[in-house]
Amino acid sequence: MATERPTPDDAAQHATSTAVDPPGRRRWPRVLAIGMLVAVLLLVVGATLFLAPQPLLPEAAAALASTDAVTYADEGDWLAFTPTDPSATGNATGFIFYPGAKVPAAAYAPAAQAIASAGYPAYIAEMPLDLAILDGNAAADIEAAHPEVTRWVIGGHSLGGVMAAGYAADHQDTVGGLALWAAYPSGDVSGTDLVTSSIYGTLDAGAERMTSLETRAKLPASTAFVAIEGGNHEQMGWYTGQPNDPPATISRADQQAQAVAATLDILEAVAR
């Protein structure tokens, strides 16, 4: 039986098909799709890791409670710590605090408890994605919700301090004081009448920038620079995992007590 040979037309069609769509070329769309999927997954994982909040220490959660001296409440966009006897200080001065980058508001609850125990209502702003830069005007809502407070001091840790400084400069009709915890302003607030303190740990990697001539020129001439000997960046709150932060040589409780005391000095000055 004779073998059927391909016709010239069949051979040409096969050659054309092979030339136009070789096996290697057919694999490229699949490789590109897989590559794009991997890139997206890496981006999502990277963003998740980058935006992951710093872990809280047990003391932070323990401070989210009422005591004999302080009433605690989660008011939605901020944590509220109100003195049970607001007449103790004889004034209507309150404190608003902006957390550091990627640090949950609860990390500053022990400090807010201490400030409220001294007679000043304290409010810690809850920031979107724990980044104060995403809601620099958070204090406005707190002010509006508490008209019984007529004079304010605003403070913040690190990036929170940067944003707090900007808010204070723009709202001097209600804000009379600024507490910078391991922070410095990005803009110039030197022409304001804000009662200001720059409170920082001497071992903080950014301490030199916080006290530089450039920074001092942006702050009111009366600014008090409060150096906490042996303190670092992380111990301004009750959290852990701060990257590139030298270890402190004093306890967290000691550093917190000094930061709170310096902040109370501002509140007392504004309340007069």
Beta strands, then each sheet from edge to edge (+ up, - down):
strand 1: 70-74
strand 2: 78-83
strand 3: 93-98
strand 4: 122-125
strand 5: 151-157
strand 6: 175-181
strand 7: 195-201
strand 8: 224-228
sheet 1: 1+ 2- 4+ 3+ 5+ 6+ 7+ 8+
end
